[in-house]
Structure formats: C-alpha cells, structure tokens
Amino acid sequence: MAQSIKRKRSGDNFTIISNDFLRDENLSLKAKGLLSYIMSLPDDWKIYFEELTEHSRDGEKTIRVAWKELEINGYARTTKIIDQKTKRVIEWTKEVSDFKKPDGKKPHVEKPDVAEPDVGNDRLLKTNNTKD
C-alpha cells in the first residue's frame, strides 16, 4: 500500500506557520506540537500553562518542559515585570515566535534585564488573517 499525506483544503480555519521550527532537529516533537498549538491561537491570547493543560492530555509539568525547550532553542521567552516601587514581580509575560531570534541570542530567561527589557520588533503570534 502506498503512503501519502492528506491535507484539508484551505479555508478560514487554518494557521500558517514556518517550517523552520518544524524541521529544527534540536526540538522534540512535543515542543514542536506545543509551539504549533500556541501559534494557532489568537494574537491577543495570553499564555498560561494551566490553560494549555485544559486543551491537551498533557499535564502542566510536560507543558513546562516543552516550553523550557522552546526557550533554550530561542523560540520562546519568559520575562518578569517588576514593580519599581515594591520591587515585587507583578506579572510574568510569555512570548513565542515560529522562528529563532534573528540575532541568534538565546532568550533572557533566568535573569531578564528588567531595567532595559529586550522588547525588539519580533514578529509574534499571527493567526486567522483575512488579508495582509
């Protein structure tokens, strides 16, 4: 029996993502799947591990491991926002892209520079665009 790949015809319910991360041999299929799923979500969707577990059979620990893998390989970044008066963390932000940072730098995960955060002009999560 011949093998084949079958695809659904394009319509409104699809996401265009880069093949770069899908073909990155440094990423596990789990990390590729997580990034693919996140890229399918709306642009304004906030990434919460607890919410991701609601849409998967994987537990939070598995999702955190896959996220860490994406961070190590330059596809994701976690940044903490600190209140300058109290010096307490007020929010953790998570960002993803379907390509590595163009400058090749690893994301600042362990000790992000909160005085001068790297906000760059990275392209992030774009889905369901009807026209460009």
TACORZI-V359068 format. One record per residue. N is the residue number from 1. SS is DSSP state (H for helix, E for strand, C for the rest). OMEGA is omega in degrees with one decimal (999 if undefined). D_LAST is the distance of its C-alpha to the last C-alpha in Angstrom with 1 decimal. Layout:
# TACORZI-V359068
n->{N,N}
ss->{SS,SS}
omega->{OMEGA,OMEGA}
d_last->{D_LAST,D_LAST}
This chain:
# TACORZI-V359068
n->{1,2,3,4,5,6,7,8,9,10,11,12,13,14,15,16,17,18,19,20,21,22,23,24,25,26,27,28,29,30,31,32,33,34,35,36,37,38,39,40,41,42,43,44,45,46,47,48,49,50,51,52,53,54,55,56,57,58,59,60,61,62,63,64,65,66,67,68,69,70,71,72,73,74,75,76,77,78,79,80,81,82,83,84,85,86,87,88,89,90,91,92,93,94,95,96,97,98,99,100,101,102,103,104,105,106,107,108,109,110,111,112,113,114,115,116,117,118,119,120,121,122,123,124,125,126,127,128,129,130,131,132}
ss->{C,C,C,C,C,C,C,C,C,C,C,C,C,C,C,C,C,C,H,H,H,H,C,C,C,C,C,C,H,H,H,H,H,H,H,H,H,H,H,C,C,C,C,C,C,C,C,C,H,H,H,H,H,H,C,C,C,C,C,H,H,H,H,H,H,H,H,H,H,H,H,H,C,C,C,E,E,E,E,E,E,E,C,C,C,C,C,C,E,E,E,E,E,E,E,E,C,C,C,C,C,C,C,C,C,C,C,C,C,C,C,C,C,C,C,C,C,C,C,C,C,C,C,C,C,C,C,C,C,C,C,C}
omega->{-179.7,176.5,179.2,175.1,-179.7,-179.8,174.3,175.8,-179.7,177.3,-179.5,-172.9,177.5,179.7,175.9,179.3,-179.3,173.6,-176.3,-177.8,179.4,-179.5,179.7,-176.6,176.0,-179.1,173.7,175.6,178.2,179.2,178.0,178.7,178.7,-179.6,177.8,180.0,-179.1,-180.0,179.1,-176.8,179.6,-177.8,-174.8,-179.0,177.2,-175.7,174.9,-179.1,-179.4,179.6,178.7,179.3,179.3,-175.6,-175.9,173.4,-179.0,177.0,-177.5,-179.6,178.9,179.9,178.3,178.3,178.5,178.5,179.4,177.6,177.2,177.8,-178.3,-177.7,171.9,179.7,-177.8,179.3,174.0,-178.4,175.6,177.3,-175.6,173.5,-175.8,179.5,-175.4,-177.6,178.2,176.5,178.7,179.7,170.8,177.3,179.6,178.9,175.6,171.1,-179.3,174.9,177.4,176.8,-176.3,-178.9,176.6,179.6,172.4,178.5,179.0,-173.8,-174.2,-178.3,-178.2,178.2,-176.1,177.4,179.5,-175.9,177.7,-178.1,172.3,178.0,-178.6,174.6,179.3,173.5,175.1,179.0,174.4,175.9,178.9,174.5,-179.6,999}
d_last->{41.4,38.3,35.5,31.9,28.4,27.0,23.4,22.1,20.0,16.3,15.7,14.4,16.4,15.1,13.8,12.5,14.8,16.3,19.7,21.1,22.5,23.4,25.6,26.9,30.6,31.3,29.6,31.4,29.9,30.3,28.1,25.5,25.6,25.4,22.3,20.7,21.7,20.5,17.0,16.9,17.7,15.7,14.5,17.5,20.0,23.0,24.6,28.2,30.4,32.4,29.4,28.3,31.9,31.6,29.0,30.9,34.4,34.4,36.1,35.1,37.0,35.2,31.8,33.0,34.2,30.9,29.1,31.7,31.1,27.3,28.5,31.1,28.6,26.0,23.3,24.3,26.0,28.3,29.2,31.9,31.9,35.5,37.1,38.7,41.7,42.6,41.2,40.1,36.8,34.9,31.8,30.4,26.7,25.0,21.8,20.4,18.0,17.7,19.1,22.2,22.3,22.1,25.5,27.1,28.7,29.5,28.3,30.9,32.1,35.9,36.3,33.1,33.6,33.3,34.5,31.7,29.0,26.5,23.3,21.4,17.7,17.1,13.8,14.8,14.1,10.6,11.1,10.5,6.9,7.1,3.8,0.0}
